[in-house]
Amino acid sequence: MIQSCDVFVDAQGIIYSTDYNGGLSVIEYLG
């Protein structure tokens, strides 16, 4: 698991997460 520092979830359930290495992950919640 990447240790993340910022997490934002929009109204459509899309998760934006930034890690300490400066990367951005965009994750869609399907559940």
C-alpha positions in Angstrom: 0.0 0.0 0.0 1.4 3.4 -1.0 1.4 5.8 1.9 -0.8 8.7 0.7 -1.0 12.2 2.1 -3.9 13.8 0.2 -7.2 12.1 -0.8 -10.1 13.8 -2.5 -13.4 12.1 -3.6 -15.7 13.8 -6.0 -19.5 13.5 -6.5 -19.1 10.7 -9.1 -17.1 8.5 -6.7 -13.7 9.2 -8.3 -10.9 9.1 -5.8 -7.8 11.3 -6.4 -4.9 10.4 -4.1 -1.4 11.9 -4.1 1.5 10.0 -2.5 4.7 11.2 -0.9 6.7 10.6 -4.1 4.7 13.2 -5.9 2.5 10.8 -7.9 -1.2 11.2 -8.5 -3.5 8.2 -8.5 -7.1 8.4 -9.9 -9.3 5.5 -8.6 -12.9 4.8 -9.5 -15.0 3.2 -6.8 -17.3 0.6 -8.3 -18.9 -1.0 -5.2 
